[in-house]
Amino acid sequence: MVAAIDSAQRRLRWQCRRGLLELDWLLERFLDRDYPTLSAAERQAFEQLLSYPDPQLQWWLLEGGRVEAPERLRGVIELCLQA
């Protein structure tokens, strides 16, 4: 199980590299600090969040547009912002 988590975290770390330093920093910090303690549903939401393009993530995570995010992603967005 630990190996599966490590493998998933390595894959997700690569997906956290966005090209905008602020996003990289926020997403990687969240991955390191909080991802291991997330529920299965929260992990799935985080993976879905990473599938969105950079401008959308920037709006939700850095510019205060999180209330416009899909309902299924709002919880993980809030967790990211607390990291």
C-alpha positions as CSV (number, residue, x, y, z in Angstrom):
1,M,0.0,0.0,0.0
2,V,2.8,2.4,0.9
3,A,4.5,1.8,-2.5
4,A,1.2,2.6,-4.3
5,I,0.9,5.9,-2.4
6,D,4.5,6.7,-3.2
7,S,4.0,6.0,-6.8
8,A,0.8,8.1,-6.9
9,Q,2.5,10.9,-5.2
10,R,5.4,10.8,-7.7
11,R,2.9,11.0,-10.6
12,L,1.0,13.8,-8.9
13,R,4.2,15.7,-8.1
14,W,4.9,15.9,-11.8
15,Q,1.3,17.1,-12.5
16,C,1.7,19.8,-9.8
17,R,4.5,21.4,-12.0
18,R,2.4,23.9,-13.8
19,G,4.7,26.6,-15.2
20,L,3.6,29.3,-12.8
21,L,5.8,29.3,-9.7
22,E,3.0,30.3,-7.3
23,L,0.8,27.3,-8.5
24,D,3.8,24.9,-8.3
25,W,4.6,26.0,-4.8
26,L,1.0,25.8,-3.5
27,L,0.2,22.5,-5.1
28,E,3.5,20.8,-4.2
29,R,3.2,22.0,-0.6
30,F,-0.3,20.6,-0.4
31,L,0.8,17.3,-1.9
32,D,3.7,17.0,0.6
33,R,1.8,18.1,3.7
34,D,-1.8,17.0,3.2
35,Y,-2.2,14.4,0.4
36,P,-1.3,11.4,2.6
37,T,-4.1,12.2,5.0
38,L,-6.8,12.7,2.4
39,S,-9.8,10.4,2.0
40,A,-10.2,8.5,-1.2
41,A,-12.9,11.1,-2.4
42,E,-10.6,14.0,-1.6
43,R,-7.7,12.4,-3.4
44,Q,-9.9,11.9,-6.4
45,A,-11.0,15.6,-6.3
46,F,-7.3,16.7,-6.1
47,E,-6.5,14.6,-9.1
48,Q,-9.5,16.1,-11.0
49,L,-8.3,19.6,-9.9
50,L,-4.9,18.9,-11.5
51,S,-6.6,18.1,-14.8
52,Y,-7.7,21.7,-15.3
53,P,-5.6,24.2,-17.3
54,D,-3.3,26.6,-15.5
55,P,-5.4,29.8,-16.1
56,Q,-8.4,28.1,-14.4
57,L,-6.3,26.9,-11.5
58,Q,-4.8,30.3,-11.1
59,W,-8.3,31.8,-10.9
60,W,-9.5,29.4,-8.3
61,L,-6.4,29.2,-6.2
62,L,-4.7,32.5,-6.5
63,E,-7.3,35.1,-7.5
64,G,-10.2,34.2,-5.3
65,G,-12.5,32.6,-7.9
66,R,-13.0,29.4,-5.9
67,V,-16.7,30.0,-5.4
68,E,-17.1,29.5,-9.1
69,A,-15.3,26.1,-9.0
70,P,-17.4,23.0,-9.5
71,E,-18.9,21.8,-6.2
72,R,-17.0,18.6,-6.2
73,L,-13.7,20.5,-6.2
74,R,-14.4,23.3,-3.7
75,G,-13.5,21.2,-0.6
76,V,-10.0,20.3,-2.0
77,I,-9.5,23.9,-3.2
78,E,-10.1,25.1,0.4
79,L,-7.7,22.5,1.7
80,C,-5.0,23.6,-0.8
81,L,-5.5,27.2,0.3
82,Q,-4.9,26.2,4.0
83,A,-1.7,24.4,3.2
